[in-house]
Amino acid sequence: MKVFGFAGWSGSGKTTLIEKLIPRFVDAGLSVSLIKHAHHTFDVDQPGKDSYRHRHAGAAEVLVTSSRRWVLMHELRGAAEPPFEEQLKRLSPCDIVIVEGFKHAPIPKLEVWRRETGEPLLHPNDPHIVAVASDAKISTRLPLLELNDDGAIASFILAHLRLQ
């Protein structure tokens, strides 16, 4: 599996860009999976549902399955968050894994940067960032891609991963 990440500050447009890129990769005949790292408490379950009740009763894992999808929820119960490499092993085989978050993972990444976030660029301090996508002109030694040109960004990523 080829792995490619997206790094950037909150509000930079990472999710919106990824949402545009996934259909381009699928249209190119690739199977795509995604790992999203959340920096806060999140819950994919709903209060009142059986799975929620079982998990809150103490079950370490709850697998919910139907004819359309399945999800496995695993409670860490105070244990350390597994490292990125371990999380990656949990995915079924695919052509490309898109990673949002995991800023410190040693994987090729595209920095998504917008001036209006008021935050500094990440790539001067992250040797794994291979290009920058921005809606502003910036000075960088890396390839600079127009943030709103998802076609060019998709082509860059596929070429970088040697999937074209």
Summary of the structure (lengths in Angstrom):
residues: 164
radius of gyration: 17.8
end to end distance: 14.5
largest distance: 54.0
contacts: 404
relative contact order: 0.25
helix: 27%
strand: 24%
